[in-house]
Each structure stands twice: as C-alpha cells, then as structure tokens.
C-alpha cells in the first residue's frame, strides 16, 4: 500500500507495490496513492517500489491517466525494483507523462535523488 516516510527531514510518499501479484492489487495501491496526492495540500516527493510486482499495459494506461490528474501535486518521482519489461513500460509512461519517473537500482539512490 502506501505510507509516508521521512528521509533526511523530507516527507516522502512511499507507494509499495512489492508483492502485488494481480491487477486488482496493483490498482488498489494506485488508487489509494492517487487519492493521497489529490487530497494533500502540497506537492509530494514519491518513491515507488515495484519489486516483484505484477505489471500490465492496462495498469500503465490507468497510471498515465492518474498521472495526468495529479501531475501538479508531484515534486519528484523515483522508482525502485523494476524488471526490464517494467523499465520499457516506464519509457512509454515518461513519453506521455508531465511528471517524469526515474528508475534507480537501490532505495538509497532513489531517496538521494528525491531530496536533491
């Protein structure tokens, strides 16, 4: 699901898809994280963990729509735990998204990017 974490004094929305094995689980995390963005008064730093998660084109289509609705609430977005197939989907996502997402190999790298 999602939670807020603090890293070096910065608040970060952590969307954890790790272990999601179905489209329904992925959509639940996407919808709940998007609602947090919509309802939060400020722009947010976002860390997304896709480790071991299920990915599909249907999910990416919905994620693109949600990104269009919430892009004004995103300061930066970093992703960890992506497979090669997910990285290809990310490239497609970034071509259409107003708020680009950047993939990192480690959580530490992603967090440092977010706070920089």
Secondary structure, 3 states (H helix, E strand, C coil): CEEEEEECCEEEEEEECCCCCCHHHHHHHHHHHHHHHHHCCCCEEEEEECCCCCCCHHHHHHHHHHHHHHHHHEEEEEEECCCHHHHHHHHHHHHHCCCCEEEECCHHHHHHHHHC
